[in-house]
């Protein structure tokens, strides 16, 4: 991380996260190895990658087998990489790219030197993906505490675990962790064969689990978003202080911290809450729908955001290498 931060672009940790998530998504999309490597490839043991699996089943099954023999079901919902998960991953990618590019540009000018202009961007996802990172860390800590209590005292109402597993199978933490994919909440409502994914719970408890998990992700992301903005110098008064200290001003407003802070109060509190709710909703939606490569919703958000940040860094680096006159012509200054 230190080497990449000092001599490369971005941070090493971000690069590792992007590489890991991208590798999982690529493998989950194109892997030709069958689901069970110990048995020959067949319609009932198709390739584990979503695209090879779809192609193999479509080319090795009749129309009757696809409709009545479970072929379409394996394509759409089959473990580990379903077509629904593939579509969900693409939808999350498109939404995050669009949301990251949505911003309000606040014009700035130098208070004493004419002709020097700049702009301050206020993104729709103002806190970025930090809220879902923090809420994922909180949930991991709660699972660890629940596992300790279960091991020592058998407190099943907090959390219950199966031998050798660290994922809650019962108790309050079972609801907070949320279902991973459609097989753990929607498919048991349609087909009793999938009831085993509920781990002994009723179908209505599976729906309640979805509601509790989504509420936890959205509300928790909003709270962490507000906390992050207030504690990291991103609040309206902190931004106003930085602008005044840099000798800049907003055209048409007085060059005082109070007036500039009042201007930013129009935008920052709203995008803080809205941005936190959006990232929490996207992470939760990706989790309950499933993603390619068994990547978590938080992992997909991180990978897309990091890729966008790297594209911006590369654009700035390329711009900095240009001739000043050419750079001014391109940016229109």
Backbone bond lengths (Angstrom), bond angles and torsions (degrees), N, CA, C in turn:
res aa  C-N    CA-C-N  psi(-1)  N-CA   C-N-CA  omega(-1)  CA-C   N-CA-C  phi
1 X - - - 1.458 - - 1.526 110.96 -
2 X 1.321 117.45 -43.05 1.463 120.67 179.93 1.525 111.25 -64.38
3 X 1.324 117.04 -40.35 1.467 120.56 -179.44 1.530 110.61 -64.84
4 X 1.336 116.88 -46.01 1.464 120.04 -179.55 1.524 110.64 -66.27
5 X 1.338 117.06 -40.92 1.459 120.23 -179.56 1.520 111.50 -63.86
6 X 1.340 116.73 -37.69 1.467 120.24 -175.70 1.516 112.44 -83.04
7 X 1.329 117.04 -41.34 1.462 120.39 -172.43 1.527 113.76 -111.52
8 X 1.303 117.90 -14.59 1.461 120.25 -177.13 1.514 112.60 -110.98
9 X 1.323 115.67 -149.26 1.457 122.76 -179.48 1.519 109.30 -117.45
10 X 1.324 116.63 135.22 1.452 120.28 179.91 1.518 111.59 71.96
11 X 1.326 115.50 -150.25 1.460 121.40 179.14 1.521 110.22 -121.04
12 X 1.322 115.31 153.79 1.454 119.98 -179.85 1.517 112.71 -65.88
13 X 1.343 116.54 -36.55 1.464 119.90 179.92 1.526 110.58 -62.85
14 X 1.332 116.19 -44.69 1.467 119.71 178.08 1.522 111.09 -61.84
15 X 1.325 116.09 -39.58 1.462 120.07 179.60 1.521 111.13 -64.58
16 X 1.338 117.67 -40.71 1.460 121.39 178.71 1.531 110.80 -65.58
17 X 1.332 116.81 -41.69 1.466 120.23 178.67 1.520 110.58 -62.19
18 X 1.326 116.25 -46.77 1.465 120.59 180.00 1.520 111.10 -61.59
19 X 1.336 117.20 -43.37 1.464 120.71 -179.66 1.528 111.26 -65.65
20 X 1.332 117.03 -42.01 1.458 120.21 -179.04 1.518 112.89 -65.29
21 X 1.330 116.46 -46.79 1.465 120.04 179.99 1.527 110.63 -67.20
22 X 1.331 117.19 -41.77 1.466 120.37 179.41 1.521 111.10 -62.91
23 X 1.334 116.68 -39.68 1.464 120.34 178.33 1.524 111.37 -63.26
24 X 1.340 116.56 -42.89 1.464 120.02 179.65 1.526 111.17 -64.88
25 X 1.335 117.02 -42.07 1.468 120.23 179.57 1.527 110.89 -67.08
26 X 1.332 117.17 -41.77 1.467 120.64 179.14 1.522 110.65 -63.15
27 X 1.333 116.77 -44.74 1.465 120.37 179.50 1.523 110.81 -64.85
28 X 1.326 116.62 -43.11 1.454 119.90 179.30 1.512 113.63 -66.08
29 X 1.325 116.99 -19.30 1.464 120.87 -179.25 1.520 112.37 -91.69
30 X 1.348 117.82 -39.62 1.466 120.69 -169.71 1.526 114.51 -117.60
31 X 1.307 119.96 3.10 1.463 121.73 -175.87 1.534 111.52 -67.13
32 X 1.372 116.57 125.31 1.462 122.02 179.70 1.523 112.52 -94.13
33 X 1.312 118.26 -5.98 1.465 120.50 179.15 1.528 108.97 -69.00
34 X 1.338 118.38 133.47 1.472 119.25 -178.02 1.520 112.35 -64.92
35 X 1.313 115.40 162.38 1.463 121.06 -179.02 1.522 110.44 -57.45
36 X 1.327 117.15 -43.51 1.467 122.53 174.77 1.528 107.92 -108.51
37 X 1.330 118.53 99.84 1.470 120.44 -175.42 1.518 114.09 -64.78
38 X 1.340 118.06 -16.34 1.466 120.64 -176.92 1.520 112.80 -82.12
39 X 1.328 117.98 -11.11 1.462 121.32 179.86 1.522 109.89 -120.03
40 X 1.339 117.49 155.28 1.471 119.87 -178.44 1.528 111.79 -62.31
41 X 1.301 114.70 154.34 1.456 120.77 178.44 1.523 109.93 -69.38
42 X 1.319 117.05 137.96 1.463 122.54 -178.87 1.521 108.13 -158.81
43 X 1.330 115.33 180.00 1.462 119.43 178.98 1.523 110.71 -64.95
44 X 1.335 116.67 -36.15 1.463 119.90 178.21 1.523 112.59 -82.99
45 X 1.327 117.23 -12.55 1.467 122.40 175.88 1.531 108.34 -132.23
46 X 1.332 116.37 66.76 1.468 120.39 -172.67 1.518 111.62 -78.25
47 X 1.330 117.63 174.64 1.467 120.58 173.90 1.530 110.39 -57.61
48 X 1.321 116.21 148.66 1.462 120.08 -176.37 1.521 112.92 -80.01
49 X 1.330 118.57 -21.79 1.459 121.00 176.42 1.518 111.22 -73.52
50 X 1.327 116.74 142.86 1.463 119.84 -172.87 1.528 111.95 -65.29
51 X 1.317 119.41 -41.43 1.464 120.40 -179.29 1.521 112.13 -71.82
52 X 1.357 120.23 -48.73 1.468 118.88 175.51 1.524 112.72 -60.28
53 X 1.329 116.90 -37.07 1.467 119.42 178.89 1.523 111.08 -64.03
54 X 1.319 116.24 -44.53 1.464 120.13 179.86 1.524 111.07 -62.26
55 X 1.333 116.16 -45.94 1.468 120.01 -179.58 1.527 111.03 -64.48
56 X 1.327 116.98 -43.31 1.470 120.54 -177.09 1.525 110.98 -64.50
57 X 1.325 117.27 -46.62 1.466 119.75 -177.49 1.526 110.74 -67.00
58 X 1.321 117.10 -40.01 1.466 119.86 -179.90 1.525 112.15 -65.92
59 X 1.326 117.59 -34.03 1.470 121.07 -177.43 1.523 113.09 -89.24
60 X 1.325 118.64 -11.56 1.463 121.50 -178.56 1.527 112.44 -118.33
61 X 1.306 117.16 15.41 1.461 120.49 -179.97 1.522 109.40 -132.63
62 X 1.319 114.98 144.28 1.459 120.09 174.37 1.529 109.46 -80.08
63 X 1.312 114.92 170.73 1.467 119.24 178.59 1.523 110.45 -61.36
64 X 1.336 116.17 -38.94 1.464 120.31 178.82 1.528 111.13 -64.26
65 X 1.347 116.57 -41.17 1.462 119.71 178.85 1.528 111.35 -66.18
66 X 1.319 116.20 -36.09 1.461 119.03 179.69 1.523 111.47 -66.73
67 X 1.343 115.95 -40.03 1.460 119.36 -175.40 1.525 111.86 -85.44
68 X 1.331 116.70 -47.24 1.465 120.70 -173.95 1.523 113.57 -102.49
69 X 1.332 116.98 -17.98 1.462 119.41 -176.55 1.516 114.97 -96.98
70 X 1.290 117.65 5.26 1.466 120.54 176.87 1.509 114.76 88.73
71 X 1.344 117.55 10.52 1.458 119.55 -178.97 1.519 113.05 -64.70
72 X 1.330 115.94 -49.24 1.465 119.47 178.76 1.522 111.56 -64.33
73 X 1.324 115.82 -33.80 1.469 119.55 178.49 1.525 110.97 -63.99
74 X 1.341 116.83 -40.77 1.466 119.69 177.82 1.524 110.95 -65.36
75 X 1.334 116.57 -37.26 1.463 119.50 -179.76 1.525 111.01 -68.41
76 X 1.321 115.96 -46.54 1.462 120.21 -173.33 1.520 112.76 -77.60
77 X 1.343 117.74 -39.69 1.462 120.36 -171.42 1.521 114.21 -125.01
78 X 1.343 118.40 -3.54 1.454 120.46 -172.33 1.520 113.90 -64.48
79 X 1.330 115.58 141.91 1.459 122.57 176.50 1.534 108.96 -77.32
80 X 1.349 119.39 145.21 1.469 127.38 4.66 1.520 114.16 -96.09
81 X 1.326 119.11 -19.95 1.465 121.09 -175.18 1.521 108.82 -124.39
82 X 1.307 115.62 105.51 1.456 120.69 -177.35 1.520 110.72 -97.40
83 X 1.319 114.99 164.41 1.462 119.85 177.88 1.530 110.77 -67.06
84 X 1.335 116.73 -33.51 1.467 120.26 176.26 1.525 110.41 -61.86
85 X 1.335 116.50 -42.27 1.467 120.21 178.34 1.526 111.04 -64.53
86 X 1.328 116.42 -37.93 1.465 120.59 178.21 1.529 110.90 -63.93
87 X 1.326 116.39 -44.51 1.471 120.56 178.75 1.525 110.52 -65.17
88 X 1.331 116.67 -40.92 1.468 120.23 178.48 1.516 111.37 -60.47
89 X 1.329 117.01 -42.57 1.465 120.69 179.02 1.523 111.25 -60.86
90 X 1.330 116.73 -42.70 1.468 120.39 179.07 1.530 110.75 -65.03
91 X 1.332 116.75 -42.31 1.471 120.47 179.84 1.525 110.79 -62.27
92 X 1.332 116.81 -45.37 1.467 120.33 178.92 1.522 110.23 -61.27
93 X 1.322 116.80 -41.94 1.469 120.95 179.42 1.530 110.61 -59.70
94 X 1.324 117.09 -47.70 1.469 120.84 -177.91 1.525 110.89 -64.64
95 X 1.333 117.14 -43.81 1.466 120.19 -178.55 1.521 111.13 -63.98
96 X 1.333 116.93 -43.06 1.466 119.71 -179.00 1.526 110.84 -66.02
97 X 1.332 117.18 -41.87 1.468 119.74 178.26 1.524 110.51 -61.30
98 X 1.325 116.59 -43.05 1.469 120.00 179.29 1.528 111.05 -65.54
99 X 1.339 116.23 -44.92 1.467 119.73 -178.28 1.521 111.52 -66.25
100 X 1.340 116.94 -37.88 1.465 119.75 178.98 1.526 111.25 -65.84
101 X 1.315 117.28 -30.15 1.459 120.14 -179.76 1.513 114.00 -86.16
102 X 1.338 117.17 -7.25 1.464 121.19 178.96 1.522 109.17 -86.14
103 X 1.308 116.49 120.57 1.462 120.38 -176.48 1.521 110.28 -156.71
104 X 1.320 115.44 162.14 1.460 123.04 173.43 1.523 107.31 -111.65
105 X 1.323 116.68 124.38 1.461 121.65 -179.17 1.530 109.13 -94.83
106 X 1.322 116.27 116.87 1.461 122.28 179.14 1.529 108.29 -92.41
107 X 1.336 118.82 116.87 1.474 120.12 -178.71 1.523 111.37 -70.60
108 X 1.315 115.90 140.25 1.462 122.93 178.11 1.517 108.94 -129.70
109 X 1.302 115.90 150.07 1.463 121.85 175.48 1.516 108.36 -140.55
110 X 1.333 115.97 156.92 1.455 120.04 179.75 1.525 109.39 -74.40
111 X 1.324 115.29 137.89 1.462 119.83 -175.42 1.520 112.67 -69.62
112 X 1.344 118.42 -24.95 1.463 120.73 -174.63 1.525 113.48 -119.33
113 X 1.304 117.46 -29.72 1.466 121.19 -175.94 1.524 108.79 -105.91
114 X 1.310 116.28 120.14 1.451 120.52 179.51 1.535 111.36 -74.82
115 X 1.315 115.58 150.09 1.460 120.91 175.92 1.514 114.36 91.27
116 X 1.322 118.00 -14.65 1.465 120.98 178.85 1.525 108.16 -90.74
117 X 1.304 116.29 113.03 1.460 121.35 -177.60 1.528 110.21 -126.85
118 X 1.297 114.05 152.92 1.460 121.02 178.36 1.525 107.46 -151.61
119 X 1.293 115.84 -175.76 1.465 120.47 177.68 1.520 108.82 -149.18
120 X 1.316 115.18 150.07 1.462 121.15 178.58 1.529 107.99 -115.21
121 X 1.343 118.31 116.38 1.470 120.05 -177.60 1.527 111.76 -84.52
122 X 1.307 116.29 133.15 1.463 121.96 171.52 1.525 106.88 -112.12
123 X 1.322 116.26 106.82 1.461 121.52 -175.26 1.525 110.90 -77.93
124 X 1.323 115.18 154.34 1.460 119.62 172.34 1.521 110.07 -62.23
125 X 1.340 116.88 -42.66 1.468 121.31 174.59 1.526 107.92 -91.51
126 X 1.326 115.99 66.07 1.463 121.47 -173.26 1.529 112.65 -58.08
127 X 1.339 119.42 -44.66 1.472 118.88 178.52 1.523 113.35 -81.96
128 X 1.330 117.96 3.81 1.466 123.43 -178.24 1.534 109.21 60.62
129 X 1.348 117.00 -142.94 1.461 120.23 -177.81 1.519 112.79 -99.96
130 X 1.325 117.50 12.44 1.461 121.13 -179.46 1.528 112.25 -58.34
131 X 1.353 120.58 -42.64 1.469 119.51 -178.83 1.522 114.39 -56.64
132 X 1.341 118.40 -42.74 1.460 119.25 -178.54 1.525 111.06 -72.85
133 X 1.327 117.79 -27.99 1.463 120.06 174.41 1.521 109.88 -64.87
134 X 1.321 116.26 -45.57 1.461 120.74 -179.25 1.524 111.57 -66.73
135 X 1.329 116.84 -40.48 1.460 118.46 -178.75 1.528 110.78 -71.64
136 X 1.324 117.82 -30.75 1.466 120.56 174.73 1.524 110.71 -67.43
137 X 1.337 116.34 -39.71 1.465 120.07 176.74 1.526 110.68 -64.80
138 X 1.337 116.77 -40.93 1.466 120.38 177.52 1.520 110.95 -62.07
139 X 1.325 117.21 -43.07 1.459 120.94 179.99 1.524 111.10 -65.46
140 X 1.327 117.30 -37.80 1.468 120.40 177.13 1.527 110.87 -63.97
141 X 1.332 117.12 -40.66 1.466 120.52 177.32 1.528 111.07 -65.06
142 X 1.316 116.96 -40.74 1.465 120.42 178.40 1.521 110.76 -64.18
143 X 1.334 117.69 -38.75 1.463 120.68 177.11 1.521 111.20 -64.43
144 X 1.334 116.19 -39.97 1.468 119.88 179.11 1.526 110.81 -64.00
145 X 1.336 116.74 -43.95 1.465 120.13 178.60 1.527 110.31 -65.29
146 X 1.343 116.55 -41.75 1.454 119.91 177.93 1.519 112.47 -62.11
147 X 1.334 116.66 -37.52 1.470 120.29 178.68 1.528 110.95 -66.23
148 X 1.331 116.41 -39.67 1.468 120.18 178.30 1.529 110.45 -64.02
149 X 1.335 116.58 -45.71 1.464 120.15 179.52 1.524 111.11 -64.12
150 X 1.329 116.73 -38.33 1.464 120.20 178.44 1.524 110.98 -66.28
151 X 1.326 117.52 -41.30 1.466 121.46 -178.45 1.521 111.56 -68.04
152 X 1.329 116.68 -36.84 1.461 120.54 -174.80 1.527 113.00 -88.10
153 X 1.332 116.25 -42.33 1.461 119.55 -170.71 1.527 113.64 -120.95
154 X 1.330 118.11 -8.65 1.454 120.29 -179.22 1.514 113.48 66.02
155 X 1.325 116.61 36.72 1.467 121.68 -178.62 1.526 109.16 -78.90
156 X 1.329 116.21 83.26 1.460 120.79 -174.52 1.520 112.81 -68.05
157 X 1.350 117.87 -26.69 1.466 119.07 -177.11 1.528 111.68 -69.27
158 X 1.337 118.00 -21.90 1.466 120.87 173.15 1.520 109.60 -83.46
159 X 1.309 116.31 -50.88 1.464 121.24 178.83 1.514 109.02 -165.98
160 X 1.322 115.71 146.06 1.446 121.75 174.14 1.515 109.78 -128.92
161 X 1.322 116.53 140.17 1.464 121.24 -174.99 1.519 109.60 -128.42
162 X 1.323 115.36 147.68 1.451 120.73 172.06 1.518 109.37 -84.70
163 X 1.332 118.04 154.69 1.470 120.24 -179.51 1.521 112.00 -56.58
164 X 1.323 116.37 130.24 1.454 122.28 179.22 1.509 114.89 80.39
165 X 1.331 118.11 4.51 1.462 121.74 -179.13 1.519 109.97 -118.18
166 X 1.324 115.85 144.05 1.465 121.35 176.48 1.527 111.43 -110.54
167 X 1.324 116.92 10.57 1.460 121.75 177.21 1.521 109.20 -98.43
168 X 1.323 119.00 124.98 1.470 121.14 -178.61 1.525 111.65 -59.96
169 X 1.331 116.09 134.68 1.452 121.86 178.35 1.525 111.98 -110.45
170 X 1.330 117.23 -7.07 1.456 121.54 178.98 1.525 108.36 -159.93
171 X 1.305 115.73 173.99 1.450 120.13 178.10 1.523 113.19 84.39
172 X 1.338 114.55 -176.49 1.462 121.15 -176.14 1.519 111.80 -62.04
173 X 1.324 118.18 -38.54 1.464 120.72 -178.27 1.522 112.22 -69.35
174 X 1.328 117.72 -21.92 1.471 119.57 174.80 1.521 110.25 -62.23
175 X 1.327 116.63 -37.97 1.463 120.77 177.99 1.522 111.38 -71.48
176 X 1.340 117.30 -40.22 1.460 120.17 -176.68 1.524 112.72 -70.06
177 X 1.335 118.20 -29.76 1.463 120.07 -178.37 1.523 112.37 -74.96
178 X 1.296 117.15 -25.79 1.454 119.75 174.89 1.517 113.46 76.93
179 X 1.335 117.00 154.93 1.471 120.95 178.55 1.519 111.35 -73.84
180 X 1.316 115.38 146.19 1.461 121.11 179.68 1.517 108.94 -105.58
181 X 1.291 116.77 89.71 1.449 121.10 -179.61 1.524 112.08 97.84
182 X 1.321 115.06 167.61 1.464 121.16 -176.55 1.518 112.91 -66.86
183 X 1.339 117.25 -25.88 1.463 120.40 -176.16 1.521 112.30 -65.15
184 X 1.322 118.17 -20.51 1.459 120.99 -175.94 1.523 113.56 -96.96
185 X 1.352 117.72 2.04 1.470 117.11 177.03 1.531 113.61 -150.60
186 X 1.337 118.42 -41.32 1.463 119.92 -175.40 1.526 112.47 -88.74
187 X 1.322 117.42 -46.20 1.468 120.16 -176.01 1.525 112.90 -62.49
188 X 1.349 120.77 -36.51 1.471 118.88 175.95 1.527 113.41 -60.64
189 X 1.338 117.93 -24.05 1.464 120.36 176.07 1.518 111.70 -72.77
190 X 1.338 116.18 -28.70 1.462 121.57 -175.65 1.523 111.54 -92.02
191 X 1.327 116.25 -42.56 1.466 121.30 -173.85 1.526 108.97 -133.44
192 X 1.332 118.98 120.67 1.472 121.47 179.63 1.526 113.68 -60.70
193 X 1.334 118.21 -17.51 1.463 119.91 179.97 1.523 111.84 -62.53
194 X 1.318 117.05 -23.35 1.460 121.19 -178.70 1.525 112.75 -93.73
195 X 1.318 117.59 8.00 1.462 120.05 -177.01 1.526 112.35 -65.23
196 X 1.333 117.36 -21.35 1.460 119.87 178.64 1.514 113.26 -63.47
197 X 1.345 116.86 -24.73 1.463 120.09 178.93 1.526 112.30 -71.15
198 X 1.339 117.48 -12.13 1.461 120.65 177.56 1.520 111.98 -85.60
199 X 1.333 117.74 -5.44 1.470 123.11 176.41 1.531 111.73 54.59
200 X 1.336 115.48 45.23 1.455 119.89 176.07 1.515 114.94 87.90
201 X 1.310 118.71 -1.78 1.456 121.60 179.21 1.531 110.35 -87.32
202 X 1.320 115.32 161.02 1.456 121.05 177.22 1.526 110.31 -80.59
203 X 1.338 116.02 164.48 1.461 120.42 -177.39 1.523 111.62 -63.43
204 X 1.353 116.77 -36.29 1.459 119.00 -179.04 1.523 111.16 -69.52
205 X 1.328 116.66 -27.54 1.462 119.27 175.58 1.525 111.03 -69.24
206 X 1.340 116.38 -31.81 1.457 119.31 175.21 1.516 111.95 -64.90
207 X 1.348 116.72 -40.96 1.463 120.06 176.56 1.524 111.34 -67.45
208 X 1.341 116.05 -40.52 1.465 119.57 177.04 1.519 110.88 -61.88
209 X 1.321 116.07 -35.93 1.466 120.44 178.17 1.518 111.31 -62.19
210 X 1.329 116.92 -40.27 1.466 120.63 177.52 1.519 110.59 -61.97
211 X 1.345 116.77 -46.14 1.457 120.39 -179.75 1.513 112.97 -63.37
212 X 1.338 116.71 -43.50 1.468 120.31 179.61 1.522 110.74 -64.86
213 X 1.320 116.61 -43.85 1.469 119.96 -177.99 1.523 111.65 -65.51
214 X 1.328 117.90 -45.89 1.460 120.48 -179.68 1.524 110.85 -64.36
215 X 1.330 117.57 -40.22 1.467 120.31 177.21 1.519 110.86 -63.65
216 X 1.323 116.33 -41.56 1.464 120.79 178.96 1.519 111.12 -62.57
217 X 1.328 117.40 -42.70 1.462 120.81 -179.22 1.527 111.71 -67.24
218 X 1.327 117.49 -44.38 1.465 120.40 -176.45 1.524 110.89 -70.45
219 X 1.338 116.96 -51.28 1.471 119.96 -178.63 1.523 110.60 -64.81
220 X 1.329 117.13 -43.35 1.461 119.86 178.83 1.513 112.61 -63.24
221 X 1.329 117.32 -39.41 1.464 120.41 178.76 1.527 111.17 -65.87
222 X 1.331 117.21 -37.63 1.469 119.98 177.47 1.525 110.60 -63.91
223 X 1.334 116.92 -45.83 1.465 120.33 -179.44 1.525 111.40 -63.35
224 X 1.318 117.08 -44.92 1.461 119.81 178.86 1.526 111.38 -68.06
225 X 1.322 117.32 -30.75 1.458 120.38 177.43 1.523 110.72 -64.81
226 X 1.331 116.60 -46.70 1.467 120.46 178.04 1.523 110.38 -62.81
227 X 1.334 116.52 -43.55 1.462 120.24 179.77 1.523 111.44 -62.36
228 X 1.318 117.19 -41.45 1.463 121.43 -178.51 1.525 111.49 -66.40
229 X 1.318 116.96 -43.66 1.466 120.96 -179.18 1.523 110.80 -64.84
230 X 1.322 117.00 -40.55 1.461 120.19 -177.64 1.523 112.92 -73.67
231 X 1.317 117.30 -24.70 1.469 119.74 -173.51 1.526 114.12 -103.71
232 X 1.324 118.06 -1.56 1.472 119.93 -176.50 1.522 113.39 -123.10
233 X 1.318 117.32 20.55 1.461 119.73 176.61 1.510 114.36 74.20
234 X 1.339 117.68 30.41 1.463 121.37 179.73 1.521 112.38 -113.69
235 X 1.336 117.33 5.29 1.459 121.09 -179.69 1.526 110.09 -75.76
236 X 1.339 118.81 164.77 1.474 120.63 -179.46 1.520 113.80 -56.32
237 X 1.313 118.00 -43.06 1.471 119.45 -179.20 1.522 111.67 -68.30
238 X 1.338 117.89 -34.08 1.467 120.15 177.74 1.525 110.86 -69.14
239 X 1.330 117.22 -42.09 1.465 120.68 177.84 1.521 110.41 -63.98
240 X 1.339 116.72 -41.67 1.470 120.14 178.41 1.521 110.76 -61.88
241 X 1.316 117.20 -40.01 1.467 120.75 179.20 1.528 110.81 -64.30
242 X 1.322 117.23 -40.29 1.464 120.41 179.01 1.526 111.64 -66.70
243 X 1.324 117.24 -39.28 1.466 120.80 -179.65 1.524 110.84 -66.53
244 X 1.323 116.92 -45.61 1.467 120.22 179.28 1.522 110.55 -64.93
245 X 1.336 117.28 -40.41 1.466 120.31 179.51 1.522 111.34 -64.75
246 X 1.326 117.91 -28.68 1.461 121.28 178.76 1.514 113.67 -84.92
247 X 1.330 117.29 3.16 1.457 120.70 179.21 1.509 113.95 74.92
248 X 1.331 117.61 22.13 1.458 121.75 -178.84 1.523 110.73 -106.04
249 X 1.311 115.13 167.22 1.450 121.13 178.15 1.517 109.49 -151.53
250 X 1.336 115.11 161.86 1.461 120.99 173.02 1.519 107.57 -93.70
251 X 1.330 118.51 121.89 1.469 120.24 -178.20 1.528 111.81 -53.91
252 X 1.341 115.67 129.19 1.458 120.77 179.69 1.505 114.18 92.97
253 X 1.351 117.59 -2.60 1.457 121.39 179.03 1.527 109.35 -122.89
254 X 1.316 114.68 153.18 1.457 119.50 178.71 1.525 110.39 -68.85
255 X 1.324 115.73 151.56 1.468 120.80 -177.35 1.518 110.70 -87.85
256 X 1.302 116.80 54.29 1.461 121.85 175.90 1.519 108.78 -119.72
257 X 1.314 115.89 150.02 1.458 119.91 -178.97 1.526 111.38 -60.74
258 X 1.320 116.80 -37.74 1.458 120.27 -176.73 1.523 111.78 -64.90
259 X 1.335 116.90 -46.42 1.466 119.76 -178.20 1.527 111.29 -67.67
260 X 1.339 117.05 -39.99 1.464 120.03 178.95 1.528 110.77 -68.53
261 X 1.344 116.17 -39.20 1.464 119.51 177.62 1.527 111.11 -63.13
262 X 1.331 117.28 -39.24 1.466 120.52 177.52 1.526 110.96 -63.68
263 X 1.336 116.34 -35.10 1.467 119.43 177.03 1.527 110.81 -64.67
264 X 1.336 117.19 -45.99 1.463 120.35 -178.53 1.525 112.15 -71.37
265 X 1.335 117.58 -19.37 1.459 120.45 175.99 1.529 111.67 -62.84
266 X 1.312 117.24 -20.01 1.460 120.18 178.07 1.527 111.92 -69.61
267 X 1.313 116.81 -28.85 1.464 120.89 -170.60 1.531 113.63 -112.68
268 X 1.328 117.02 -51.31 1.466 120.36 -167.32 1.525 113.32 -61.76
269 X 1.344 121.49 -47.75 1.475 118.56 178.50 1.527 113.08 -58.37
270 X 1.339 116.27 -37.83 1.471 119.24 -178.82 1.527 111.59 -68.57
271 X 1.344 117.15 -47.09 1.467 119.01 -178.86 1.524 111.29 -71.71
272 X 1.327 117.72 -23.63 1.464 119.94 175.86 1.519 110.61 -64.91
273 X 1.329 116.36 -49.42 1.465 120.67 179.47 1.525 110.96 -69.17
274 X 1.336 116.28 -46.35 1.465 119.96 -178.21 1.524 111.53 -65.36
275 X 1.333 117.22 -42.52 1.460 120.39 178.83 1.514 112.21 -63.39
276 X 1.342 117.02 -42.14 1.457 120.06 177.23 1.516 112.22 -62.76
277 X 1.345 116.44 -41.30 1.464 119.94 178.97 1.525 111.39 -65.11
278 X 1.330 116.75 -39.10 1.471 120.19 -178.23 1.523 111.30 -66.41
279 X 1.334 117.70 -47.56 1.470 119.19 -178.60 1.525 110.84 -66.79
280 X 1.340 117.35 -36.14 1.459 119.44 176.35 1.514 111.99 -65.55
281 X 1.340 116.29 -40.77 1.461 120.81 178.77 1.523 111.37 -66.55
282 X 1.330 117.33 -41.60 1.463 120.46 179.82 1.522 111.38 -66.12
283 X 1.335 116.79 -44.17 1.466 120.06 179.74 1.522 110.89 -63.71
284 X 1.334 116.82 -43.04 1.457 119.99 178.85 1.517 112.28 -66.47
285 X 1.333 117.29 -41.14 1.466 121.31 179.21 1.522 111.16 -62.50
286 X 1.331 116.71 -43.85 1.464 120.07 178.89 1.522 110.87 -63.55
287 X 1.325 117.05 -34.74 1.467 121.04 -178.20 1.526 111.08 -69.38
288 X 1.317 117.62 -46.21 1.467 119.85 -175.43 1.528 112.08 -77.78
289 X 1.327 117.75 -22.41 1.463 120.65 178.39 1.521 111.92 -89.32
290 X 1.334 117.18 -25.67 1.454 121.63 -176.81 1.517 111.61 91.55
291 X 1.312 116.54 148.70 1.460 122.13 179.25 1.524 110.03 -132.13
292 X 1.311 116.10 160.48 1.461 121.21 179.49 1.525 109.61 -66.61
293 X 1.330 115.89 139.81 1.450 120.19 179.52 1.507 114.03 78.67
294 X 1.343 116.81 9.79 1.464 121.67 -179.20 1.526 111.62 56.83
295 X 1.326 116.34 33.41 1.460 121.81 178.11 1.520 108.50 -82.13
296 X 1.316 116.88 141.90 1.457 120.31 178.75 1.522 110.48 -71.00
297 X 1.330 115.91 161.16 1.453 119.80 176.94 1.512 112.03 -61.11
298 X 1.327 116.48 -38.27 1.465 120.58 176.62 1.516 111.14 -62.55
299 X 1.334 116.95 -38.97 1.462 120.50 179.39 1.515 112.47 -63.91
300 X 1.341 116.79 -40.02 1.467 119.97 178.08 1.522 110.50 -64.41
301 X 1.339 117.07 -44.84 1.467 120.55 178.36 1.519 111.10 -60.13
302 X 1.328 116.46 -44.16 1.466 120.41 179.86 1.522 111.05 -61.36
303 X 1.333 116.64 -46.65 1.464 119.95 -176.66 1.524 111.47 -62.23
304 X 1.329 117.07 -45.11 1.465 119.94 -179.26 1.522 110.68 -65.56
305 X 1.331 117.05 -44.21 1.467 120.41 -179.52 1.522 111.33 -63.94
306 X 1.326 116.83 -41.49 1.467 120.20 179.52 1.525 110.49 -65.44
307 X 1.340 116.92 -41.30 1.470 119.83 178.22 1.527 111.11 -61.30
308 X 1.333 117.06 -40.39 1.466 120.35 178.04 1.522 110.47 -65.45
309 X 1.329 116.91 -41.71 1.469 120.27 178.63 1.529 110.82 -62.01
310 X 1.319 117.04 -40.19 1.466 120.02 179.33 1.529 111.01 -66.59
311 X 1.324 117.30 -37.13 1.465 118.94 177.24 1.522 110.73 -64.94
312 X 1.334 117.35 -37.32 1.464 120.48 177.50 1.523 110.98 -68.47
313 X 1.336 117.05 -39.67 1.466 120.49 178.40 1.523 110.55 -63.37
314 X 1.341 116.32 -44.72 1.465 119.83 179.28 1.526 111.24 -63.27
315 X 1.335 116.75 -38.35 1.468 119.54 178.48 1.527 111.04 -64.79
316 X 1.335 116.64 -40.75 1.467 119.73 178.68 1.519 111.25 -67.19
317 X 1.332 116.29 -40.71 1.462 119.28 179.65 1.528 110.87 -64.69
318 X 1.317 116.61 -41.15 1.461 120.08 178.92 1.526 110.64 -66.48
319 X 1.329 116.39 -38.14 1.455 120.70 179.32 1.519 111.14 -66.81
320 X 1.336 116.69 -37.03 1.462 120.27 -178.80 1.518 112.36 -67.74
321 X 1.342 117.19 -24.14 1.459 120.72 179.84 1.524 112.74 -83.08
322 X 1.324 117.49 -10.49 1.455 120.27 -178.39 1.527 111.05 -76.24
323 X 1.311 113.81 163.12 1.463 119.99 173.93 1.529 108.83 -66.57
324 X 1.330 118.78 140.55 1.468 120.70 -177.66 1.516 113.99 -52.56
325 X 1.350 118.26 -41.32 1.460 120.20 -179.32 1.526 111.32 -67.24
326 X 1.349 116.18 -40.65 1.458 119.84 178.01 1.523 110.72 -67.05
327 X 1.321 116.91 -38.91 1.450 120.68 178.49 1.530 110.99 -63.28
328 X 1.344 116.50 -40.81 1.454 120.14 178.52 1.525 110.98 -65.00
329 X 1.324 116.02 -36.58 1.466 119.49 179.95 1.526 110.86 -66.79
330 X 1.347 117.03 -40.32 1.462 120.84 -176.37 1.520 111.25 -70.24
331 X 1.340 117.62 -44.57 1.458 119.98 -177.11 1.512 111.81 -83.07
332 X 1.319 116.68 -7.63 1.447 119.90 175.49 1.502 114.67 74.80
333 X 1.317 119.27 28.65 1.458 122.32 178.97 1.523 110.69 -94.96
